[in-house]
Amino acid sequence: MNRRRYAARGVSGGYRVRDNKRRRWWGDHCEVCPDELLAALNGGAGHARVTALLKRYRALER
């Protein structure tokens, strides 16, 4: 069984995306983690799908 590459982790003030393969934080700090992004992370979505969702939600925050 493979480990998930990306996982949403709770940190003070919100959530961050953890890259388990590289063992570091990936992406920006989010105050609210959208359900669609969380489902993609926990469902094992690929890099392209996660990146597209992060870009979309980052644009909405501005």
SVG drawing of the C-alpha trace seen along z (x, -y; Angstrom):
<svg xmlns="http://www.w3.org/2000/svg" viewBox="-16 -40 28 42">
<polyline fill="none" stroke="black" stroke-width="0.4" points="0.0,0.0 1.4,-3.4 1.5,-6.4 -0.3,-9.5 2.1,-12.1 0.1,-15.1 -1.8,-15.6 -3.6,-18.5 -2.2,-19.2 -3.7,-21.5 -1.3,-24.2 -2.0,-27.2 -4.3,-29.6 -5.4,-27.1 -4.1,-24.4 -1.0,-23.7 -0.3,-21.0 2.4,-18.5 4.5,-16.8 5.3,-13.5 7.7,-12.4 10.0,-15.5 9.2,-15.8 8.4,-19.6 5.5,-22.0 4.1,-22.6 2.0,-25.5 0.6,-28.4 -0.9,-28.6 -4.7,-28.4 -7.0,-29.8 -9.8,-27.6 -9.2,-24.3 -11.9,-23.9 -13.8,-20.6 -12.9,-19.9 -9.2,-20.4 -9.3,-18.2 -11.1,-15.4 -8.5,-15.6 -5.6,-15.4 -7.1,-12.5 -8.2,-10.7 -4.8,-10.5 -5.2,-13.0 -2.2,-13.6 0.1,-16.6 -1.7,-18.4 -5.1,-18.2 -3.9,-19.4 -1.9,-22.3 -5.0,-23.4 -7.2,-23.4 -4.6,-25.4 -4.3,-28.0 -8.1,-28.3 -8.5,-28.9 -5.5,-31.2 -7.1,-33.4 -10.4,-33.5 -8.6,-34.7 -7.3,-37.8"/>
</svg>
